[in-house]
């Protein structure tokens, strides 16, 4: 939705074309619940530096003056998670995995479900 003033948005980084993602092919995809999975182009020229990859979930601050292109002025930092003490009495199992956990044609997270089963 158009916004002349600064606003914060969260979404999944996607590429608007086939092949490698570059600064002019970045789009932000909203959630199914909030924006029905709609996508908006992202104009990264206002950022000094950035590092994005397809499937990454990001929070951006910026404007969307026309409703067709979001212009971020800042990539917001992730909120640190609370840590918990590990009990020496219980074994700890750690899994490592790297997304994206969705395919290009579906947001169903089937690859993640397969990994966890």
Backbone as CSV, one residue per row, in Angstrom:
resi,resn,N_x,N_y,N_z,CA_x,CA_y,CA_z,C_x,C_y,C_z
1,UNK,0.849,-1.162,0.000,0.000,0.000,0.000,0.899,1.230,0.000
2,UNK,0.570,2.261,-0.762,1.423,3.448,-0.836,1.618,4.096,0.527
3,UNK,2.850,4.595,0.734,3.182,5.273,1.991,4.232,6.333,1.722
4,UNK,3.836,7.605,1.835,4.782,8.700,1.650,5.728,8.811,2.835
5,UNK,5.238,8.472,4.034,6.061,8.538,5.240,6.812,7.236,5.468
6,UNK,7.781,7.301,6.375,8.560,6.113,6.733,7.646,5.049,7.331
7,UNK,7.848,3.812,6.949,7.104,2.693,7.525,8.037,1.491,7.627
8,UNK,7.636,0.529,8.419,8.414,-0.703,8.582,7.635,-1.851,7.966
9,UNK,8.342,-2.701,7.231,7.718,-3.852,6.589,8.574,-5.097,6.842
10,UNK,7.927,-6.244,6.828,8.621,-7.518,6.977,8.191,-8.407,5.820
11,UNK,9.125,-9.126,5.252,8.784,-10.020,4.163,9.946,-10.920,3.784
12,UNK,9.691,-11.728,2.768,10.683,-12.674,2.273,11.314,-12.105,1.007
13,UNK,12.632,-12.117,0.940,13.366,-11.645,-0.232,13.196,-12.658,-1.360
14,UNK,12.810,-12.155,-2.529,12.660,-13.007,-3.715,13.312,-12.312,-4.902
15,UNK,13.452,-13.049,-5.982,14.012,-12.525,-7.225,12.887,-12.453,-8.249
16,UNK,12.796,-11.350,-8.977,11.699,-11.189,-9.934,11.961,-11.847,-11.285
17,UNK,13.105,-12.503,-11.414,13.422,-13.151,-12.685,14.162,-14.451,-12.407
18,UNK,14.375,-15.220,-13.457,15.171,-16.428,-13.301,16.641,-16.049,-13.390
19,UNK,17.484,-16.843,-12.796,18.908,-16.540,-12.797,19.324,-15.930,-11.466
20,UNK,20.500,-15.327,-11.459,21.041,-14.764,-10.223,20.323,-13.478,-9.838
21,UNK,20.138,-13.307,-8.526,19.520,-12.092,-8.013,20.545,-10.962,-8.050
22,UNK,20.088,-9.780,-8.444,20.950,-8.607,-8.420,20.149,-7.429,-7.859
23,UNK,20.774,-6.270,-7.739,20.147,-5.117,-7.097,18.843,-4.687,-7.774
24,UNK,18.701,-4.941,-9.056,17.483,-4.498,-9.750,16.412,-5.587,-9.839
25,UNK,16.699,-6.787,-9.326,15.706,-7.855,-9.424,15.124,-8.270,-8.069
26,UNK,15.404,-7.504,-7.005,14.933,-7.860,-5.669,13.475,-7.447,-5.486
27,UNK,12.663,-8.375,-5.008,11.282,-8.079,-4.631,11.063,-8.592,-3.216
28,UNK,10.132,-7.973,-2.512,9.780,-8.381,-1.160,8.392,-8.981,-1.203
29,UNK,8.269,-10.201,-0.688,6.997,-10.920,-0.691,6.415,-10.900,0.718
30,UNK,5.182,-10.443,0.826,4.516,-10.397,2.117,3.939,-11.745,2.501
31,UNK,3.483,-11.847,3.732,2.914,-13.108,4.210,1.533,-13.339,3.598
32,UNK,1.129,-14.586,3.589,-0.195,-14.945,3.076,-1.277,-14.295,3.942
33,UNK,-1.083,-14.300,5.264,-2.090,-13.773,6.196,-2.300,-12.272,6.066
34,UNK,-1.211,-11.519,5.917,-1.304,-10.053,5.941,-1.508,-9.453,4.552
35,UNK,-0.753,-9.929,3.553,-0.812,-9.290,2.235,-1.126,-10.263,1.100
36,UNK,-1.621,-11.436,1.460,-1.982,-12.448,0.461,-0.811,-12.843,-0.435
37,UNK,0.413,-12.727,0.096,1.602,-13.119,-0.656,1.984,-12.179,-1.778
38,UNK,1.441,-10.968,-1.773,1.770,-10.008,-2.836,3.235,-9.612,-2.759
39,UNK,3.772,-9.214,-3.893,5.177,-8.810,-4.001,5.277,-7.350,-4.422
40,UNK,6.352,-6.712,-3.932,6.640,-5.336,-4.323,8.134,-5.254,-4.653
41,UNK,8.465,-4.530,-5.714,9.867,-4.325,-6.075,10.562,-3.531,-4.981
42,UNK,11.853,-3.776,-4.825,12.647,-3.068,-3.814,13.762,-2.315,-4.518
43,UNK,13.843,-1.010,-4.270,14.884,-0.154,-4.835,15.969,0.029,-3.779
44,UNK,17.107,-0.632,-3.960,18.170,-0.652,-2.949,19.162,0.497,-3.055
45,UNK,18.948,1.449,-3.955,19.930,2.513,-4.179,20.167,3.419,-2.976
46,UNK,19.200,3.522,-2.068,19.362,4.407,-0.906,20.207,3.773,0.198
47,UNK,20.500,2.482,0.078,21.298,1.790,1.095,22.780,1.831,0.720
48,UNK,23.633,2.146,1.706,25.076,2.155,1.457,25.609,0.751,1.225
49,UNK,25.144,-0.190,2.062,25.568,-1.579,1.909,24.436,-2.493,2.352
50,UNK,24.431,-3.681,1.792,23.413,-4.667,2.131,23.899,-6.040,1.696
51,UNK,23.313,-7.053,2.285,23.598,-8.432,1.917,22.288,-9.202,2.023
52,UNK,21.758,-9.613,0.896,20.465,-10.296,0.850,20.587,-11.579,0.040
53,UNK,19.728,-12.548,0.342,19.681,-13.764,-0.446,18.226,-14.190,-0.592
54,UNK,17.874,-14.888,-1.670,16.492,-15.333,-1.871,16.033,-16.225,-0.721
55,UNK,14.837,-15.950,-0.212,14.280,-16.717,0.890,14.518,-16.085,2.249
56,UNK,15.408,-15.111,2.316,15.724,-14.452,3.587,14.519,-13.641,4.068
57,UNK,14.216,-13.734,5.358,13.170,-12.919,5.956,13.828,-11.662,6.501
58,UNK,13.343,-10.496,6.081,13.950,-9.236,6.484,12.896,-8.253,6.981
59,UNK,13.350,-7.319,7.799,12.538,-6.174,8.214,13.222,-4.943,7.641
60,UNK,12.453,-4.141,6.921,12.991,-2.953,6.270,12.238,-1.714,6.744
61,UNK,12.934,-0.595,6.762,12.304,0.694,7.046,12.497,1.564,5.815
62,UNK,11.446,2.221,5.372,11.552,3.048,4.180,10.197,3.567,3.742
63,UNK,10.095,3.918,2.465,8.848,4.457,1.920,8.416,3.656,0.700
64,UNK,7.141,3.771,0.375,6.569,3.139,-0.808,5.647,4.171,-1.453
65,UNK,6.233,5.204,-2.064,5.439,6.348,-2.522,4.360,6.040,-3.554
66,UNK,4.589,5.058,-4.416,3.611,4.764,-5.469,2.841,3.476,-5.234
67,UNK,3.294,2.676,-4.274,2.687,1.362,-4.054,3.285,0.292,-4.942
68,UNK,4.217,0.670,-5.811,4.827,-0.284,-6.739,6.291,-0.579,-6.445
69,UNK,6.952,0.291,-5.668,8.368,0.101,-5.379,8.667,0.577,-3.973
70,UNK,9.180,-0.323,-3.118,9.554,0.039,-1.762,10.997,0.525,-1.781
71,UNK,11.243,1.659,-1.134,12.582,2.256,-1.098,13.083,2.207,0.342
72,UNK,13.857,1.180,0.700,14.328,1.082,2.078,15.459,2.056,2.361
73,UNK,15.434,2.612,3.561,16.532,3.464,4.024,17.363,2.731,5.068
74,UNK,16.813,1.614,5.573,17.510,0.868,6.609,17.025,-0.574,6.618
75,UNK,17.964,-1.503,6.807,17.625,-2.890,7.084,17.704,-3.035,8.591
76,UNK,16.601,-3.407,9.217,16.538,-3.469,10.675,17.240,-4.717,11.194
77,UNK,17.904,-4.564,12.321,18.635,-5.670,12.931,17.678,-6.694,13.513
78,UNK,18.144,-7.918,13.559,17.363,-8.989,14.181,17.343,-8.794,15.691
79,UNK,16.267,-9.192,16.301,16.147,-9.113,17.751,16.847,-10.332,18.343
80,UNK,17.772,-10.124,19.292,18.451,-11.280,19.873,17.486,-12.142,20.686
81,UNK,17.671,-13.437,20.597,16.831,-14.367,21.345,17.348,-14.514,22.769
82,UNK,16.439,-14.810,23.678,16.835,-15.065,25.061,17.597,-16.388,25.113
83,UNK,18.609,-16.437,25.963,19.365,-17.668,26.126,18.880,-18.408,27.365
84,UNK,19.018,-19.722,27.330,18.638,-20.547,28.474,19.842,-21.369,28.907
85,UNK,19.913,-21.605,30.188,20.995,-22.435,30.716,20.769,-23.883,30.299
86,UNK,21.846,-24.563,29.971,21.777,-25.969,29.599,22.047,-26.802,30.841
87,UNK,21.185,-27.748,31.087,21.330,-28.626,32.237,22.335,-29.722,31.922
88,UNK,23.317,-29.942,32.787,24.291,-31.011,32.526,23.678,-32.406,32.645
89,UNK,22.464,-32.503,33.216,21.813,-33.798,33.398,21.119,-34.304,32.131
90,UNK,20.770,-33.400,31.249,20.033,-33.785,30.047,20.918,-33.624,28.811
91,UNK,20.884,-34.613,27.909,21.676,-34.472,26.679,21.080,-33.393,25.769
92,UNK,21.936,-32.783,25.005,21.519,-31.726,24.079,21.759,-32.207,22.654
93,UNK,20.746,-32.074,21.813,20.868,-32.411,20.403,20.768,-31.128,19.596
94,UNK,21.709,-30.919,18.714,21.733,-29.704,17.905,21.685,-30.107,16.435
95,UNK,20.781,-29.474,15.684,20.689,-29.680,14.246,21.056,-28.372,13.562
96,UNK,21.746,-28.460,12.467,22.050,-27.282,11.658,21.457,-27.462,10.275
97,UNK,20.814,-26.434,9.778,20.234,-26.490,8.436,20.221,-25.084,7.862
98,UNK,20.233,-25.004,6.561,20.248,-23.707,5.900,19.137,-23.666,4.855
99,UNK,18.303,-22.615,4.918,17.178,-22.480,3.998,17.618,-21.949,2.655
100,UNK,16.752,-21.605,1.763,15.326,-21.418,2.004,14.593,-22.754,2.134
101,UNK,13.507,-22.737,2.855,12.735,-23.938,3.129,11.456,-24.000,2.309
102,UNK,11.369,-23.196,1.292,10.237,-23.239,0.372,10.783,-23.373,-1.038
103,UNK,9.957,-23.879,-1.920,10.373,-23.961,-3.317,9.941,-22.685,-4.034
104,UNK,10.420,-22.498,-5.245,10.100,-21.285,-5.987,8.618,-21.163,-6.320
105,UNK,7.915,-22.277,-6.414,6.517,-22.244,-6.818,5.535,-22.500,-5.679
106,UNK,6.031,-22.599,-4.425,5.134,-22.897,-3.318,5.674,-22.329,-2.010
107,UNK,4.779,-21.824,-1.172,5.154,-21.317,0.144,4.753,-22.291,1.246
108,UNK,4.675,-23.577,0.930,4.134,-24.555,1.866,5.143,-25.081,2.878
109,UNK,6.408,-24.761,2.764,7.458,-25.209,3.688,7.589,-26.730,3.734
110,UNK,7.243,-27.415,2.644,7.388,-28.872,2.591,8.822,-29.335,2.787
111,UNK,9.842,-28.658,2.199,11.226,-29.096,2.451,11.588,-29.025,3.943
112,UNK,11.114,-28.030,4.642,11.384,-27.929,6.080,10.667,-29.038,6.840
113,UNK,9.437,-29.322,6.505,8.692,-30.399,7.158,9.383,-31.739,6.943
114,UNK,9.905,-31.965,5.718,10.640,-33.201,5.425,11.902,-33.296,6.276
115,UNK,12.600,-32.189,6.442,13.811,-32.164,7.238,13.525,-32.478,8.695
116,UNK,12.444,-31.953,9.227,12.116,-32.128,10.641,11.489,-33.490,10.954
117,UNK,11.001,-34.192,9.939,10.351,-35.489,10.214,11.349,-36.623,10.288
